């Protein structure tokens, strides 16, 4: 039986790793780690890709309070 799986692209692997690290930073309420991973993600993937990742994949997994903190951290505001 042939293997029909297509290997994930480099950007897909980076995005999945980034999402895991962002969630981990949110869970421990570590704004510095979150900002660091956001910066690295923007450098590796570009800002539009990171914004799409946050909007489409990360937001649905967060409670309203965590979404507010995420927006605050991105804007540099402590909530």
C-alpha positions, 0 to 999 in steps of 0.5 A: 500500500503506497504512502499518500502522505505529502510532506509538510512544507518548511513554512507549515512546520514553522507555523505549527511550531510557532503556534505551539510556542505561542499557546505555551507562552499564553498558558504561563502568562509570559508576555516576553516569551510571547513577544519573542516568538511573535518576532521570530515568526514574523521574521521567518514567515512574514507578518501577513502569515503570522496575522493569519495564523493568529486570526484563523488558528489560535483565536478559536482555542483561546478563552475570551480573557486570553484573547484580550491578553493576546491583543494587549500583548501585541499592542504592548499593553498590560491587561 
